[in-house]
Amino acid sequence: MAGIDVSVSRELLPGLLGSPDGLAKLVETVLNQILEAQVTESLGAERHERSEERTGYRNGHRARTLYTRVGPVTLLVPQTREGSFSTEIFKRYQRSEQAFVLALMEMVVQGVSTRKVSAITEELCGASFSKSTVSALCAGLEPRVRAFNERRLEGDYPFVLVDAMFIQSRQEDRVLMRTVLIVSGVRSDGYREILGVRMGDAESFATWDETFRWLKGRGLKGVAFVISDQHGGLREAIGKHFHDATWQRCQVHLMRNILGSCSAKVRAEVAAAAKLVFQAADLPEARRRLAEFSERFARTAPKAVSCLEAGFEDAMAVMALPEKYRKRLRSTNMQERLNEEIRRRERVIRIFPNDESALRLIGALLAEQNEAWQERKYLDMDEFKQWAASRAAAGEGNNVVALAS
C-alpha cells in the first residue's frame, strides 16, 4: 500500500498530552484514517469519486472496540456492498496480548489479585470489566489457541526438541505447581515448528507418555533425533515412543550437572575443560579429550568426572550428523528461549488463576512464535538427506531409511 498522510484535528491536539485518554484518541484517529485508506485502495476510488478503476462501493461502517495498552479505541471498519474488504489491523492485535490482559483480568474478577495487578490491568485495558467481558474475550481467543494446539502435523520431523517448565496455578483454594510440556520440531524442509504444549501435575513418565501419544495421534512421524534433558521419566517415554530415533542428551543441561558436582574452587577450570570435550571436531578427538579431563580432575573433582563419563555417549550422539547440524542440535537452547519468553509474562502474573488461563496465554505466545518461525528456514536439509540416504543404504535405522526415501 502507498504512503498514507495522517491528519489530526485541532480539537484533538490540546488533549493529547493533558488528557488521560489523549493517546488512545490519537491512536483511534490514526487507525481509522488507515482503514479509510485501505478501503479506498481496495475499491480503487475515493468516496463519491467517479473512476473507471473502481471495483466496488462502500456500504457504511461497523464499529468495533479494540482494547490496547493505551486504552480502548473505537474503530469504524468500512463495509462494502460485496463484503470483500478485510484489514490486517485486528490480526496484528496479537493473540498473546489478548491472553496476557485476559489472565490479569481473571485474577481481579476471581478476587485473587493484588493492588499492583489491579493497577496493571486497568492500565492495559483502560476500562472497567466484568465476568461477562472476560467470558466474551475467552470465547474469541480460546478456539484459535485450541486450533493451533490441536492442528494436524503434516510431513516428517527429523529433529524433535522437548523441554518442560514449571508455573503456579490456582486450584480452588490452593496454589499448585504445574508442569508445562513444550515440544518443537524441525521439518524435513528445514523450517521449525512448535508441535504442541500440554500441562501436567509433574514432569514424569506418565505426563510425557501421554504427550507423545497425543502428538503421534496428530501425525508426528519421521523422527530421527530427539534432543532433551536427562530426566528419567522423559528418557523412558522417548525410548517407548521413538525407539528407532537417536536420543541426544542436551549438552547445556549436562554441563550444569557437571558444574553442580564440583566445588566452586575448580568450577571454572572444569567448565573450560568440559567445553573442549563438547567442541571436539570428531568423536575420536572427543574421547581423547575426555580421557585428559578424567585424568586431570580425578582427584580434585571426581564427581564431575563421573558425571561427564556417564553422560558422554548420549551427549555426543549429535557427532553422527554432518558437522553443519551439530551446533544447533546439541542442546535444547531453542526451547530455553521459548521458556524465557513465557517467563517474561509469567513473572508479572506470578500465579495463574487456573490452568485454562495458563494454557491460553502460553498457547497464544507459542502460536505467534510458530508464525514467526515460518518466515525463515532454520536448517538447510540437503546434506542431512544425503547423510540419511547413505545410512539407509547401510540399513541403519528405520526412520533414517524413511527420511531418505
C-alpha positions in Angstrom: 0.0 0.0 0.0 1.3 3.5 -0.8 2.2 6.0 1.9 -0.7 7.4 4.0 -1.0 11.1 5.1 -2.5 11.2 8.6 -4.1 14.4 9.9 -5.1 15.4 13.4 -8.0 17.8 14.1 -7.4 21.0 16.0 -9.9 19.9 18.6 -7.9 16.8 19.4 -4.5 18.4 19.7 -4.9 20.2 23.1 -5.9 17.0 24.9 -3.2 14.7 23.5 -0.8 15.3 26.4 -3.1 16.7 29.1 -6.0 14.2 28.8 -5.7 10.7 30.3 -7.2 9.2 27.1 -5.4 11.6 24.7 -3.0 8.9 23.4 -5.9 6.5 22.9 -7.8 9.1 20.9 -4.7 9.7 18.7 -4.3 6.0 18.1 -8.0 5.8 17.3 -7.8 8.7 14.8 -4.7 7.3 13.0 -6.1 3.7 12.7 -9.4 5.0 11.4 -7.6 7.0 8.7 -5.6 3.9 7.8 -8.8 1.9 7.5 -10.2 4.5 5.1 -7.0 4.5 3.1 -7.2 0.7 2.9 -10.8 0.6 1.7 -10.0 3.3 -0.9 -7.1 1.2 -2.2 -9.2 -1.9 -2.2 -12.1 -0.3 -4.2 -9.8 1.7 -6.5 -11.7 5.0 -5.8 -12.2 7.7 -3.1 -15.6 8.2 -1.6 -18.1 9.6 -4.3 -15.3 9.5 -6.9 -16.1 8.6 -10.4 -13.4 6.2 -11.7 -13.0 3.5 -14.3 -10.7 1.7 -11.9 -13.5 1.4 -9.2 -14.1 -2.3 -8.3 -16.9 -1.8 -5.7 -18.9 0.6 -3.5 -18.9 1.5 0.2 -21.7 0.4 2.4 -21.3 2.2 5.7 -19.2 1.3 8.7 -19.2 -1.2 11.5 -18.0 0.0 14.9 -15.5 -2.3 16.7 -13.8 -1.7 20.1 -10.1 -2.7 20.3 -8.5 -2.9 23.7 -4.9 -1.8 23.6 -2.2 -0.8 26.1 -3.1 2.8 25.7 -6.8 2.2 26.4 -9.9 1.1 24.3 -10.2 2.6 20.9 -13.3 2.6 18.7 -12.6 1.7 15.1 -15.1 2.4 12.3 -14.4 -0.6 10.0 -15.6 0.2 6.4 -18.1 -2.1 4.8 -18.5 -2.8 1.1 -21.6 -4.0 -0.8 -19.8 -7.2 -1.9 -18.3 -7.7 1.6 -14.9 -8.1 0.1 -12.9 -5.6 2.3 -10.7 -7.0 5.0 -8.0 -5.5 7.2 -4.8 -6.8 8.8 -5.2 -4.4 11.8 -7.0 -6.8 14.0 -4.7 -9.7 13.0 -1.8 -7.6 14.3 -3.5 -7.2 17.6 -1.6 -10.3 18.8 -3.2 -13.2 20.5 -0.6 -13.1 23.3 -1.6 -9.5 24.1 -5.2 -10.6 24.5 -4.2 -13.6 26.6 -1.9 -11.6 28.8 -4.6 -9.0 29.5 -7.2 -11.7 30.0 -5.1 -13.6 32.6 -4.8 -10.4 34.6 -8.5 -9.6 34.3 -9.4 -13.1 35.5 -7.3 -12.6 38.6 -9.2 -9.5 39.5 -12.6 -11.0 38.7 -11.9 -14.0 40.9 -10.8 -12.0 43.8 -7.2 -13.2 43.9 -5.5 -10.1 42.7 -3.2 -7.7 44.4 -3.4 -3.9 44.2 -0.5 -4.0 41.8 -2.2 -6.4 39.4 -5.4 -4.3 39.5 -3.4 -1.2 38.5 -1.6 -3.1 35.7 -4.9 -4.4 34.4 -6.6 -1.0 34.5 -3.6 0.5 32.7 -3.6 -2.2 30.0 -7.4 -2.3 29.4 -8.2 1.3 30.0 -11.7 0.4 31.1 -13.6 -1.5 33.9 -14.6 -5.0 33.2 -16.9 -7.8 34.4 -17.2 -11.6 34.2 -19.2 -11.2 31.0 -16.3 -9.2 29.5 -13.9 -12.0 30.4 -16.2 -14.6 29.0 -16.5 -12.8 25.7 -12.7 -12.5 25.4 -12.3 -16.2 26.2 -14.8 -17.1 23.6 -12.8 -15.3 20.9 -9.4 -16.4 21.9 -9.7 -20.0 23.1 -10.8 -21.5 19.8 -7.8 -20.0 18.0 -5.4 -21.3 20.6 -7.0 -24.7 20.6 -7.0 -24.9 16.8 -3.2 -24.2 16.8 -2.5 -26.7 19.6 -4.7 -29.5 18.0 -3.8 -29.0 14.3 -2.8 -31.9 12.2 1.0 -32.3 11.8 1.9 -32.9 8.2 5.2 -34.3 6.8 8.3 -35.7 8.6 10.0 -34.1 11.6 13.6 -35.5 11.7 14.5 -33.4 14.7 12.3 -33.1 17.8 13.2 -31.0 20.8 11.4 -31.3 24.2 11.6 -29.4 27.4 9.5 -28.5 30.5 9.0 -25.6 32.8 7.1 -25.1 36.0 4.4 -22.5 36.8 2.0 -21.8 39.6 -1.7 -22.2 39.1 -4.6 -21.8 41.5 -6.9 -24.8 42.0 -9.9 -23.8 44.1 -8.3 -22.5 47.4 -4.8 -24.0 46.8 -1.8 -22.9 44.7 -0.1 -25.8 42.9 3.0 -26.2 40.9 2.1 -27.2 37.3 4.4 -28.6 34.6 4.2 -27.1 31.1 5.5 -29.5 28.5 6.6 -27.9 25.2 7.6 -29.8 22.1 9.2 -28.3 18.9 10.5 -29.9 15.8 12.4 -29.2 12.6 10.6 -30.4 9.5 12.2 -32.2 6.6 12.1 -28.9 4.7 14.3 -27.2 7.3 11.6 -25.0 8.9 11.0 -25.0 12.7 7.6 -25.7 14.1 6.1 -25.7 17.6 4.3 -29.0 17.7 2.3 -28.5 20.9 2.0 -27.7 24.6 0.5 -29.7 27.4 0.1 -29.2 31.1 0.5 -31.9 33.8 0.9 -32.4 37.5 4.6 -33.3 37.2 7.4 -34.0 34.8 7.0 -37.8 34.9 6.9 -40.7 32.6 3.1 -40.6 32.7 2.8 -37.0 31.5 5.4 -37.4 28.8 3.9 -40.7 27.7 0.6 -39.0 27.3 2.1 -36.0 25.5 4.0 -38.1 22.9 0.9 -40.3 22.3 -1.1 -37.2 21.7 1.5 -35.8 19.2 1.7 -39.1 17.3 -2.1 -39.2 17.2 -1.9 -35.8 15.5 0.5 -37.0 12.9 4.0 -36.7 14.3 6.3 -39.1 12.4 9.7 -39.4 10.7 11.6 -38.6 14.0 15.4 -39.4 13.7 16.8 -37.4 16.6 15.2 -36.4 19.9 17.0 -33.7 21.9 16.2 -33.3 25.6 17.4 -33.3 29.2 18.3 -36.5 31.1 15.1 -36.6 33.2 14.3 -40.2 33.9 10.6 -40.2 33.1 11.2 -38.2 29.9 14.0 -40.5 28.8 11.8 -43.6 29.3 8.9 -42.1 27.3 11.3 -41.2 24.5 12.5 -44.7 24.4 9.0 -46.1 24.2 7.6 -43.8 21.5 10.7 -43.1 19.4 12.6 -46.3 19.7 14.0 -46.0 16.2 15.3 -42.5 16.9 18.6 -41.4 18.4 18.5 -39.6 21.7 20.7 -36.6 22.1 21.2 -35.5 25.7 21.3 -31.7 26.0 24.9 -30.7 26.5 24.0 -27.5 28.3 22.0 -29.4 30.9 24.8 -31.9 31.2 27.3 -29.1 31.8 25.1 -27.8 34.6 25.1 -31.2 36.2 28.9 -31.4 35.9 29.4 -28.0 37.5 27.0 -28.8 40.2 29.1 -31.8 41.0 32.3 -29.9 41.8 33.5 -27.3 44.3 33.5 -23.6 43.4 37.3 -23.6 43.6 37.7 -25.7 40.5 34.4 -24.9 38.7 35.9 -22.5 36.1 38.7 -25.0 35.2 36.2 -27.9 34.9 33.8 -25.8 32.8 36.6 -24.8 30.3 37.9 -28.4 30.1 34.4 -29.9 29.6 33.7 -27.4 26.9 36.7 -28.6 25.0 35.3 -32.1 25.1 32.0 -31.0 23.6 33.6 -28.8 21.0 35.8 -31.6 19.6 35.9 -31.9 15.8 35.0 -35.6 15.8 34.3 -38.5 18.2 37.8 -39.9 18.5 39.1 -36.4 19.4 36.3 -36.0 21.9 37.2 -39.3 23.5 40.8 -38.3 23.7 39.8 -35.0 25.4 37.5 -36.9 27.8 40.5 -39.1 28.9 42.5 -35.9 29.6 39.6 -34.4 31.5 39.3 -37.6 33.6 43.0 -37.7 34.4 43.2 -34.0 35.2 40.3 -33.9 37.6 40.3 -37.4 39.0 41.4 -36.1 42.5 40.1 -32.5 42.6 36.6 -33.1 41.1 35.9 -36.9 41.0 32.1 -36.5 40.9 32.3 -34.1 37.9 34.5 -36.7 36.1 31.9 -39.5 36.9 29.1 -37.2 35.7 30.8 -36.4 32.3 31.8 -40.0 31.7 28.3 -41.3 32.4 26.7 -38.8 30.1 29.4 -38.7 27.4 28.0 -41.1 24.8 24.4 -39.7 24.9 25.7 -36.1 24.8 27.9 -36.8 21.8 25.2 -38.6 19.8 25.0 -35.5 17.6 28.5 -36.2 16.3 26.9 -38.8 14.0 25.4 -36.0 12.0 27.2 -33.8 9.4 29.1 -31.0 11.2 26.8 -28.2 10.0 23.9 -29.6 12.1 25.7 -30.2 15.4 25.8 -26.7 16.9 22.1 -26.2 16.8 21.1 -29.7 17.7 23.5 -30.4 20.6 21.3 -28.7 23.1 17.7 -27.6 23.8 18.7 -23.9 23.7 15.9 -23.3 21.1 13.4 -24.5 23.7 15.0 -22.5 26.5 14.5 -19.3 24.5 10.8 -20.1 24.2 10.7 -20.6 28.0 12.3 -17.2 28.6 9.6 -15.5 26.5 6.9 -17.3 28.6 8.7 -16.3 31.8 8.6 -12.6 30.9 4.8 -12.7 31.2 4.6 -15.3 33.9 6.7 -13.1 36.3 4.0 -10.4 36.1 1.1 -12.8 36.7 3.0 -14.9 39.2 0.1 -17.2 40.0 -2.3 -18.1 37.2 -6.0 -18.0 38.2 -6.5 -21.5 36.7 -5.0 -24.0 34.2 -7.1 -22.7 31.4 -5.7 -19.2 31.7 -2.2 -20.5 31.7 -2.7 -22.7 28.7 -4.4 -19.8 26.9 -1.5 -17.4 27.4 1.2 -19.9 26.7 -0.6 -21.3 23.7 -1.1 -17.8 22.3 2.6 -16.9 22.7 3.7 -20.2 21.1 1.3 -19.7 18.2 2.8 -16.3 17.4 6.3 -17.7 17.7 5.4 -20.5 15.3 4.2 -18.0 12.8 7.4 -16.0 13.1 9.4 -19.2 12.5 7.7 -19.8 9.2 9.4 -16.7 7.8 12.9 -18.1 7.8 14.3 -21.5 7.2 16.2 -22.8 10.2 18.4 -25.6 8.6 19.4 -26.4 5.0 18.4 -30.1 4.9 20.1 -31.2 1.7 23.2 -32.5 3.4 21.1 -34.3 6.0 19.1 -36.0 3.3 22.3 -37.2 1.7 23.5 -38.4 5.1 20.2 -40.2 5.7 20.4 -41.8 2.2 23.9 -43.2 3.0 22.7 -44.5 6.4 19.7 -46.1 4.7 21.9 -47.8 2.2 23.8 -49.3 5.1 20.5 -50.4 6.7 20.9 -48.2 9.8 17.6 -47.1 11.4 14.1 -47.4 10.1 13.3 -43.7 10.4 16.5 -42.8 8.6 15.5 -45.2 5.8 12.1 -43.5 5.6 13.6 -40.0 5.5 16.0 -40.9 2.7 13.2 -42.4 0.5 
